[in-house]
Amino acid sequence: MEEWSSELNLLKEDGLYRKLKTINTLHTPKTVVDGQEVIMLASNNYLGLTNNRVVKEATIEVIREYGTGSGGSRLTTGNYDLHEQLEEKIAQFKGTEAALVFNTGYMANLGVLSTVLTEDDLILSDQLNHASIIDGCKLSGATVEVYQHCNPNHLEEKLRENYQDYKNILIVNDGVFSMDGDLAPVPEIVDLATKYNALVMIDDAHGTGVVGPKGKGVVDYFDLVEEVDIQGGCRCFCSTTKIIV
């Protein structure tokens, strides 16, 4: 316990100690946090869908018909027709062969990366990729090389050095980087993947719904749906024929 207390004190001294904040109202542009009205700039409710009347009414109807839980994991007793209908609609929206829904965006990255890669493979990951991508890379057991943020030249250096040494190579990127707001250079990444026979995965959680003429995300914005092997939304991943998830 003394060791834990020391570690906690060090976090406090470094300004890294985190405490839970209590939200007292809906996630709206102005929200009450710990009893004080503030302007909310940290929410993931980018599109306001958690407060949308149509979405709320549809959710209530589903609860009336199906209840409040799945009753088990999807692999055993929790795979409902609603899940499959949603995945079909997501695949249609993204223009992909298939889609797979996860319970959170974090779990989507962990699930996909730890499933499609093995210790015989290499992952090339952007320096500023989201923490969920970083954790998924670690869980995969694959070798991970980090390249400089949005730097195709450095990415090609890594590819040139490694492309003959691994069974598969996957280049993984956020589509829109959540902290900086910049777009991944997807066309350059796809060109390099083609040149070095690598796969491409774009986590488009922050682009889906807001980027592109129909809100389909960064991959669609660059018109590269067929060239990107796996693309993510907020809580799902969509795949082309090269990868079956």
Residue, then its C-alpha position, 0 to 999 in steps of 0.5 A: m500500500e505504501e508503494w501505491s501511495s508513493e506512486l499516486n503522490l508522484l502522479k499528483e506532483d506531475g499533474l497526471y492524477r486523474k479524478l472522475k468528473t460527474i456529468n449532471t445533464l445531457h452531453t450538450p454544448k453547454t453541460v453541467v459538470d460537478g454542478q457547474e455549467v461549462i462549455m463541453l469541448a471534450s465529448n465524443n458526442y460529435l454529432g449530437l446523436t445521444n440527444n437526437r429525438v429520433v435516435k432516442e425514440a428508436t432506442i426506446e422501441v428496441i428496449r420495449e421489444y428486446g429488453t435492456g441486454s443481449g443475454g450473452s456474448r454474440l458467439t453464444t446467445g447474444n447475436y440478434d437480428l438487429h446486430e446483423q441488420l446494423e452491420e448490413k447497413i454499415a457495409q452499405f453505407k461504407g461501400t464495403e463487402a462486410a462490417l462487424v460491430f463492436n461494443t466500443g471503438y476501443m474494443a474494435n481496434l483491440g479486436v481487429l488488430s489482435t485477430v488479423l496479425t500474428e507474431d510472423d507479421l509487421i505493423l507500421s503505425d503512425q506516431l500519433n495513432h490513438a491509444s486503442i490502436i497502440d494497445g491493439c498492436k501490442l496484443s497482436g504479438a506482431t512486430v511494431e514499427v512506429y513511423q513519423h506522423c503523416n510522413p510517407n517518406h519515413l513510412e517508405e524507409k520502414l517498408r523498404e527495410n522490412y518488407q521481405d522479412y515478414k509474412n504480412i505487413l499492415i499499415v495502420n492509421d487514424g483517418v482523422f487524428s483526434m488531437d490535431g484534426d489533420l488527415a492521414p495521407v491516405p493516397e500516399i499510404v495506399d500507393l506505398a502499400t501497393k508498391y510493397n505488397a502491404l495491407v492498409m487499415i484506417d481507423d476512421a472513427h473521427g471522420t465517419g459522419v463528418v468528412g466527405p460529401k456524404g459523411k462516409g469518412v476519409v477513405d471515401y473522401f479520397d475515393l479509395v474504398e476499394e484500395v483500403d483493406i479495413q476501415g473503421g467507424c466509431r464502433c465497427f470495422c468494415s472490410t474488403t475482399k482482402i481481409i475477412v474479419 
